[in-house]
Amino acid sequence: MQTNRKLHLCLLLLVCFFTFFIHNKVVYPDIMESRNLITAREMVEYNNWLVPTMNGTLRLEKPPLPTWVAGVIEWIAPDNIALQRTAAGMMAMLLVFFMYFLGTGMTKRPLYGLVSALVLCTSFNIILMGRTASWDIYCHSFMLGAIYFFFRAFESEGACWRDFLLAGTFMGLSFLGKGPVSFYALLLPFLLCYFPLYCPSVKGKVLPLLAMVLICLAISLWWPVYLYLYHRDMAMFVAAKESTAWLERNVRPWYYYWKFFLESGIWSLFLITGLLWPYWKKRMHFRREYVLTVSWTFAILILLSFLPEKKTRYLLPILIPSAMVVAHVFFYWHEKLVERKLLLGWDKLFFRVNTLLIVFVACCLPVGIYVYCFVLSGGGIGMVVFFLSTLLFLGGAYVLFRSAVKVRPLSFLGGVVFLFFIVEAFLMPSVAGLFNNPDMKSIKAVQDVEVLRNVPFYYPEDEELRIELVYEAGRRILPWDLSASETLPVSPMVLVSARSADEVLPDMLKSRVNMTFIGKFDDNRRKANTKWHSDIFVRYVTLLEMKKVP
């Protein structure tokens, strides 16, 4: 058993390396990454570790733990996007390992824990969050750790002080990651499902349970208390703004998350199959555990649907119990074969429909890549890479087809993992080229212009400034009210504007300044003459200096 666990952990390490770390810098930072990394950069540059800012404005909406991690990385290796994403990948890997431990602990079967973890780390949204410097992965990884230790404490004899204290610690870290988000979206649904199903005894566990709550509160609340004591007005303003945002911003109808299963990517149909509770409830080997994972999945979906504000990335926590649901189905098929029982009737139909559809997709992928790269886009991937990846895809598709025909569920799971290896190892840099603009002239170039060093940057207050431009420029770009200006805020200064400085500056001011045009920059991630190309990422950069009065 112990040997199996060591092999499982080594396999998970290998899979996580390809899933979260390899080629993790090939895609340009998005808006969320830019916000987070600007905050981390200003922590280091302005030494504001307890009161974070973003482009000169206080950013107190989110607790600072992930930003502290990013700040330390920024201090060690400035502007290293690969290293910043590696930190998120480490948190995603932590999530995968906690999934393995929780699944193993629930069923006492390491193989079930392995299948759960493999399904989780090959789910679409988990891969996305683990490869970008976003903060969502932090709070949910810590919270799954808290749930694992909490579950182990209640399912073990005695007080289990160590497990309860670890659960409280991870809960506190989750709060410092993104406030109460994971408490509501992951922990509360688990508790609502766990206690009615398992009816755990609290005998002898009251004191350690209380200690868990206290340590959670101590870790969670010290930073909000600090803000309340020393920045009360701003803290109260931000709290009111965030509360209002949950009710008024990005409001969607209650059924907005009906396509939640698509967040699991390749496992979408498997998930739908696994959620057919009336069919599986009497067939599963671990019936209570299966009911827990299904009810946990639906509890998360219902609680998230109650909130007026909805975004698809908020569905990240639902992938945790969903992976366990899929694992139950795989484990059921595997155990049937171990018992030398053939899959018959609906069991066989479910297996064949799920597996053969993925085989079909695997066979079509090379065709889709060829059409997109060489017919529609005219490039983006080399012919050698295309042929090599095609051969590997067809080999993987053969393994999947053979596993589907001979009804070998674990072999099929291995084939799916192999397909992910191919994409991440061979296609990721080339596929990223399809989404990156090779002709992009980024405003990042201003960092290398000697005359602009230590010169403050401004933009017209009446224009919208995308935060991605601030990140690429590598410095603050502050607002400037040109309508009331008869002089420059500081001389010299740099103007970042949507139109040329000659068009933007008032006539009275133009006659008083010397203008040195630095360049026109285009930070669009997608190519020009496409529907995704926007003028909001095109900016003129001009050095302004007051003329000397004779």
C-alpha positions in Angstrom: 0.0 0.0 0.0 2.8 2.4 1.0 4.7 1.6 -2.2 1.6 2.3 -4.3 1.3 5.7 -2.6 4.9 6.6 -3.4 4.4 5.6 -7.0 1.2 7.5 -7.2 2.8 10.7 -5.8 5.7 10.4 -8.3 3.2 10.0 -11.1 1.2 13.1 -9.9 4.5 15.1 -9.7 5.2 14.2 -13.3 1.7 15.0 -14.5 1.7 18.3 -12.6 5.0 19.3 -14.1 3.6 19.1 -17.6 0.2 20.5 -16.7 1.2 23.6 -14.7 4.9 24.4 -15.3 6.2 23.6 -18.7 6.0 26.5 -21.3 4.0 28.6 -18.8 5.3 31.9 -20.1 4.3 31.7 -23.7 0.9 33.5 -23.3 0.9 37.3 -22.5 -0.5 38.3 -19.1 -4.2 39.0 -19.0 -6.1 41.7 -17.1 -6.3 39.8 -13.9 -2.6 38.9 -13.9 -1.7 42.5 -14.7 -3.7 43.8 -11.7 -2.1 41.3 -9.4 1.4 41.8 -10.5 1.3 45.6 -10.6 0.2 45.4 -6.9 3.1 43.1 -6.1 5.5 45.4 -8.0 4.4 48.4 -6.1 4.7 46.5 -2.8 8.4 46.2 -3.5 9.0 49.6 -5.1 7.1 51.6 -2.5 7.5 49.3 0.5 3.7 49.2 1.1 3.4 45.5 2.1 0.5 46.0 4.5 -1.5 48.6 2.5 -1.2 47.5 -1.1 -1.7 49.9 -4.1 -2.4 49.4 -7.8 -1.2 52.2 -10.1 -1.1 54.5 -7.1 -4.6 53.7 -5.8 -5.2 51.7 -2.6 -6.2 48.1 -3.4 -7.7 46.7 -0.3 -10.5 44.6 -1.9 -8.5 41.3 -1.5 -6.4 40.1 1.4 -2.7 40.2 0.6 -1.2 36.7 1.0 -0.9 35.9 -2.7 0.3 39.4 -3.4 3.0 38.9 -0.7 4.1 35.7 -2.5 4.2 37.6 -5.8 6.0 40.5 -4.1 8.8 38.3 -2.8 9.2 36.8 -6.3 9.2 40.4 -7.8 11.9 41.3 -5.3 14.0 38.3 -6.3 13.4 38.3 -10.0 11.6 41.5 -11.3 9.1 41.1 -14.1 9.6 37.3 -14.3 6.2 36.1 -15.5 7.3 32.5 -15.7 8.3 32.5 -12.0 5.1 34.3 -11.0 3.0 31.6 -12.8 5.2 28.9 -11.2 3.9 30.1 -7.8 0.3 29.6 -9.0 1.3 26.2 -10.4 2.7 25.2 -7.0 -0.7 26.1 -5.4 -2.5 24.1 -8.1 -0.2 21.1 -7.5 -1.0 21.5 -3.8 -4.7 21.3 -4.7 -4.1 18.1 -6.7 -2.2 16.4 -3.8 -4.8 17.3 -1.3 -7.4 15.8 -3.7 -5.3 12.6 -3.7 -5.1 12.5 0.1 -8.8 13.3 0.6 -10.0 10.7 -2.0 -7.7 8.1 -0.4 -8.9 9.0 3.1 -12.5 8.8 2.2 -12.4 5.4 0.5 -9.2 3.9 2.0 -8.3 3.1 -1.7 -5.2 5.0 -3.0 -6.2 4.1 -6.6 -9.4 6.1 -6.2 -7.4 9.0 -4.8 -5.1 8.8 -7.8 -7.9 8.8 -10.3 -9.6 11.7 -8.6 -6.3 13.7 -8.7 -5.6 12.9 -12.3 -9.1 14.0 -13.4 -8.8 17.2 -11.4 -5.4 18.2 -12.8 -6.6 17.6 -16.4 -9.8 19.6 -15.9 -9.9 22.8 -18.1 -10.3 25.5 -15.5 -7.8 24.0 -13.1 -5.2 24.0 -15.8 -6.1 27.6 -16.7 -5.8 28.8 -13.1 -2.7 26.8 -12.5 -0.9 28.4 -15.5 -1.8 32.0 -14.7 -0.8 34.3 -11.8 -4.4 34.5 -10.5 -5.3 34.4 -6.9 -8.4 32.1 -7.0 -6.2 29.0 -6.9 -4.7 30.0 -3.6 -7.9 30.2 -1.5 -9.3 27.0 -2.8 -6.1 25.0 -2.5 -5.8 26.0 1.1 -9.4 25.3 1.8 -9.3 21.8 0.3 -6.3 21.2 2.7 -8.5 22.4 5.5 -11.3 20.1 4.5 -8.9 17.1 4.3 -7.6 17.7 7.8 -11.1 18.4 9.1 -12.4 15.2 7.6 -9.5 13.2 8.9 -10.0 14.6 12.4 -13.7 13.6 12.6 -13.1 10.2 11.0 -10.3 9.3 13.5 -10.5 8.3 17.1 -9.5 10.7 19.9 -9.2 14.5 20.0 -6.9 14.7 16.9 -5.5 18.1 17.9 -2.9 18.1 15.1 -5.5 17.7 12.4 -7.9 20.3 13.8 -5.1 22.8 14.3 -3.9 22.2 10.7 -7.5 22.6 9.5 -7.8 25.9 11.3 -4.4 27.1 9.9 -5.4 26.3 6.3 -8.8 27.9 6.7 -7.0 31.1 7.9 -4.6 31.0 5.0 -7.6 30.6 2.6 -9.2 33.7 4.1 -5.9 35.6 3.6 -5.9 34.4 0.0 -9.3 35.8 -1.0 -11.4 36.5 2.0 -14.6 34.4 2.6 -14.9 33.3 -1.0 -13.8 29.7 -0.4 -15.7 29.5 2.9 -18.9 30.1 1.0 -18.1 28.3 -2.2 -16.3 25.2 -1.0 -16.3 24.7 2.8 -20.0 25.5 3.6 -21.4 23.1 0.8 -19.1 20.4 2.2 -20.3 20.8 5.7 -24.0 20.9 4.6 -23.5 17.5 2.9 -21.0 15.8 5.3 -22.7 16.1 8.6 -26.2 14.7 7.5 -24.5 11.8 5.7 -21.7 10.9 8.1 -23.3 12.0 11.4 -19.8 12.3 13.0 -19.5 12.3 16.7 -18.0 15.3 18.5 -17.3 13.4 21.7 -13.8 14.4 22.9 -13.4 16.9 20.0 -15.1 20.0 21.3 -11.9 21.7 22.6 -9.8 21.0 19.5 -12.7 22.1 17.4 -12.8 25.3 19.3 -9.1 25.7 18.9 -9.5 25.2 15.2 -12.0 28.1 15.0 -9.8 30.4 17.1 -6.7 29.8 15.1 -8.7 30.4 11.9 -10.0 33.7 13.3 -6.5 34.7 14.4 -4.9 34.2 11.0 -7.9 35.5 9.1 -8.7 38.7 10.9 -5.4 40.3 11.9 -5.1 42.1 8.5 -8.7 43.4 8.4 -8.3 44.6 12.0 -5.1 46.4 11.2 -6.8 48.2 8.3 -9.8 49.1 10.5 -7.5 50.6 13.1 -5.1 52.5 10.9 -7.1 53.1 7.6 -10.7 52.9 8.9 -12.4 55.2 6.3 -10.8 53.5 3.3 -11.4 50.0 4.8 -15.1 50.8 5.4 -15.5 52.3 1.9 -13.9 49.2 0.3 -16.1 46.9 2.4 -19.2 48.7 1.3 -18.1 48.8 -2.3 -17.4 45.0 -2.4 -20.7 44.2 -0.8 -22.5 46.3 -3.3 -20.6 44.8 -6.2 -21.7 41.3 -5.2 -25.3 42.5 -5.6 -25.0 44.9 -8.6 -22.0 44.0 -10.7 -22.0 41.3 -13.4 -25.6 40.3 -12.4 -26.8 37.2 -14.2 -30.0 35.1 -13.9 -30.1 32.2 -11.5 -29.7 29.6 -14.2 -26.5 31.3 -15.6 -24.3 28.3 -14.4 -26.3 25.6 -16.1 -23.3 24.8 -18.3 -21.1 24.3 -15.2 -20.0 20.8 -16.4 -18.1 22.4 -19.4 -15.6 23.8 -16.9 -14.2 20.3 -16.6 -13.3 20.3 -20.2 -12.6 16.8 -21.6 -14.4 15.3 -18.6 -17.7 17.1 -19.3 -19.7 14.1 -20.5 -18.2 11.9 -17.9 -19.3 14.4 -15.3 -22.9 14.4 -16.6 -22.9 10.6 -16.6 -21.6 10.5 -13.0 -24.2 12.9 -11.8 -27.0 10.5 -12.8 -27.6 9.7 -9.1 -30.7 7.6 -9.5 -28.8 5.2 -11.7 -25.5 5.0 -9.8 -26.7 5.2 -6.1 -27.1 1.4 -5.7 -24.2 0.4 -8.0 -21.3 2.3 -6.6 -18.8 0.5 -4.3 -18.6 3.5 -2.1 -22.2 4.6 -1.9 -22.0 7.1 0.9 -18.9 8.7 -0.5 -20.5 8.9 -3.9 -23.6 10.6 -2.5 -21.3 13.0 -0.6 -19.5 14.1 -3.8 -22.7 14.4 -5.9 -24.5 16.4 -3.2 -21.4 18.5 -2.6 -21.2 19.3 -6.3 -24.9 20.4 -6.4 -24.6 22.3 -3.2 -21.8 24.4 -4.6 -23.8 25.0 -7.8 -26.9 26.1 -5.8 -25.1 28.4 -3.4 -23.2 30.1 -6.3 -26.4 30.5 -8.2 -27.9 32.4 -5.2 -25.4 35.2 -5.7 -26.4 37.9 -8.1 -22.9 38.4 -9.4 -21.7 35.5 -11.5 -18.6 34.7 -13.5 -17.5 31.4 -15.0 -14.2 31.5 -13.1 -16.2 31.4 -9.8 -17.0 27.8 -10.8 -13.5 26.7 -10.0 -14.4 25.1 -6.6 -17.1 22.9 -8.2 -14.4 21.0 -10.1 -13.1 19.5 -6.9 -16.1 17.4 -6.0 -16.8 17.0 -9.7 -13.4 15.2 -10.2 -14.4 12.8 -7.4 -17.7 12.1 -9.1 -15.9 11.2 -12.3 -13.4 9.1 -10.3 -16.3 7.1 -8.8 -17.5 6.2 -12.3 -14.0 5.1 -13.4 -13.5 3.2 -10.2 -16.9 1.4 -10.6 -16.0 0.3 -14.1 -12.5 -0.8 -12.9 -13.9 -2.8 -10.0 -16.4 -4.6 -12.2 -13.6 -5.8 -14.4 -11.4 -6.8 -11.4 -14.3 -8.9 -10.2 -14.3 -10.5 -13.7 -17.8 -9.1 -14.5 -18.5 -7.8 -18.0 -20.1 -4.4 -18.4 -23.5 -5.0 -19.7 -26.5 -2.9 -20.7 -26.4 0.7 -19.6 -23.0 0.3 -18.0 -21.4 -0.7 -21.3 -23.4 2.0 -23.2 -22.2 4.8 -20.8 -18.6 3.6 -21.1 -18.6 3.4 -24.9 -20.4 6.7 -25.5 -18.1 8.6 -23.1 -14.9 7.0 -24.4 -15.6 6.9 -28.1 -16.5 10.6 -28.2 -13.1 11.5 -26.8 -11.5 9.1 -29.3 -13.3 11.0 -32.1 -12.1 14.4 -30.8 -8.5 13.1 -30.5 -8.6 12.0 -34.1 -10.1 15.3 -35.3 -7.6 17.5 -33.4 -4.8 17.2 -35.9 -7.2 18.1 -38.7 -8.5 21.1 -36.8 -5.0 22.3 -36.0 -4.0 22.0 -39.7 -7.0 23.9 -40.9 -6.6 26.7 -38.3 -2.9 27.0 -38.6 -2.2 26.5 -42.3 -5.5 27.4 -44.0 -7.1 30.1 -41.9 -4.1 31.7 -40.1 -1.3 30.9 -42.5 1.1 29.9 -39.8 1.6 29.7 -36.1 3.1 26.2 -36.0 6.0 24.5 -37.8 5.4 21.6 -40.2 7.8 19.4 -38.3 6.1 20.0 -35.0 2.7 19.5 -36.7 3.7 16.1 -38.2 5.3 14.9 -34.9 2.3 15.9 -32.8 0.0 14.4 -35.4 1.8 11.0 -35.1 1.6 11.2 -31.3 -2.1 12.2 -31.4 -2.9 9.3 -33.6 -0.9 7.0 -31.4 -2.8 8.3 -28.4 -6.1 8.0 -30.2 -5.3 4.3 -31.0 -4.6 3.6 -27.3 -7.9 5.3 -26.4 -9.8 3.4 -29.1 -8.3 0.1 -28.0 -9.2 0.9 -24.4 -12.7 1.8 -25.3 -13.3 -1.3 -27.3 -11.7 -3.7 -24.8 -13.3 -1.8 -21.9 -10.2 -0.8 -20.0 -11.1 2.3 -18.0 -7.7 3.0 -16.3 -5.9 2.5 -19.6 -8.2 5.0 -21.2 -7.5 7.5 -18.3 -3.8 7.1 -19.0 -4.4 7.7 -22.7 -6.2 11.0 -21.9 -3.3 12.1 -19.7 -0.9 11.2 -22.5 -2.9 13.5 -24.9 -2.4 16.4 -22.4 1.4 15.6 -22.4 1.4 16.1 -26.2 -0.4 19.4 -26.1 1.6 20.8 -23.2 5.0 19.6 -24.3 4.8 20.1 -28.1 1.9 22.3 -29.0 1.7 24.9 -26.2 4.3 27.4 -27.7 2.9 27.0 -31.2 -0.7 27.2 -30.1 0.1 30.3 -28.0 1.3 31.9 -31.2 -2.2 31.7 -32.6 -3.4 34.0 -29.7 -0.4 36.3 -29.5 0.2 39.1 -32.0 3.6 38.6 -33.6 3.5 42.2 -34.9 2.7 43.7 -31.5 4.8 46.7 -30.6 4.4 46.7 -26.8 4.7 49.8 -24.6 7.1 47.6 -22.7 9.8 49.1 -24.9 9.7 52.4 -23.0 11.5 50.6 -20.1 14.6 50.5 -22.3 14.5 54.2 -23.4 17.2 55.9 -21.4 15.8 59.4 -21.6 12.5 58.2 -19.9 14.2 56.6 -16.8 12.9 58.2 -13.6 10.4 60.4 -15.6 6.8 60.2 -14.3 4.1 58.9 -16.7 0.6 60.4 -17.0 -2.5 59.8 -19.1 -5.5 62.0 -19.9 -8.0 61.6 -17.1 -10.9 61.5 -19.5 -9.5 58.4 -21.3 -9.7 54.8 -20.2 -6.4 53.3 -19.4 -6.1 49.5 -19.6 -4.2 48.1 -16.6 -2.3 45.8 -18.9 -0.5 48.9 -20.3 0.6 49.9 -16.8 2.0 46.4 -16.3 3.9 46.4 -19.6 5.2 50.0 -19.0 6.7 48.8 -15.7 5.7 51.9 -13.8 2.7 53.9 -12.6 0.7 55.9 -15.1 -1.2 58.5 -13.2 -4.3 60.4 -14.3 -4.0 64.1 -15.4 -6.9 66.5 -15.9 -5.9 68.4 -19.0 -9.0 70.6 -19.1 -7.9 72.5 -16.0 -4.2 72.5 -16.8 -2.1 75.5 -17.8 1.1 73.8 -17.0 2.5 70.3 -16.7 2.1 68.4 -13.4 5.9 68.0 -13.4 8.5 68.7 -15.9 9.7 66.6 -17.6 6.9 64.1 -17.9 5.7 61.4 -20.3 2.2 61.6 -21.8 0.5 58.3 -22.7 -2.6 59.1 -24.8 -5.0 57.6 -27.3 -4.2 60.3 -29.8 -1.1 62.2 -30.5 0.0 64.8 -27.9 -0.6 67.6 -30.5 -4.3 66.6 -30.6 -4.7 66.1 -26.9 -3.0 69.1 -25.3 -4.9 72.4 -25.0 -3.6 75.1 -27.4 -2.4 77.3 -24.6 -0.3 74.5 -23.1 1.1 73.3 -26.5 2.8 76.7 -27.0 4.6 76.3 -23.6 6.0 72.8 -23.9 8.6 71.0 -26.0 7.2 67.7 -27.3 9.4 64.7 -28.2 7.5 61.9 -29.8 8.8 58.5 -28.5 6.5 56.2 -30.5 3.2 54.7 -31.2 2.6 51.4 -29.4 0.1 48.6 -29.9 -0.4 46.1 -27.1 -3.2 44.2 -28.7 -2.8 40.5 -28.1 -4.5 39.6 -31.3 -3.6 40.6 -34.9 -4.8 43.7 -36.6 -7.8 43.6 -38.9 -9.5 41.1 -36.7 -12.6 41.6 -34.5 -10.5 41.2 -31.4 -8.1 44.0 -32.2 -9.1 47.2 -30.2 -7.9 50.8 -30.3 -8.0 50.8 -26.5 -4.6 49.1 -26.5 -3.0 51.6 -29.0 -1.2 54.5 -27.3 1.0 57.4 -28.3 3.9 58.1 -25.9 5.4 61.6 -25.9 8.0 63.2 -23.7 6.9 66.7 -22.5 9.0 69.4 -21.0 8.2 73.0 -20.2 10.0 75.5 -22.4 12.6 77.7 -20.6 11.5 81.2 -20.2 14.0 83.6 -21.7 
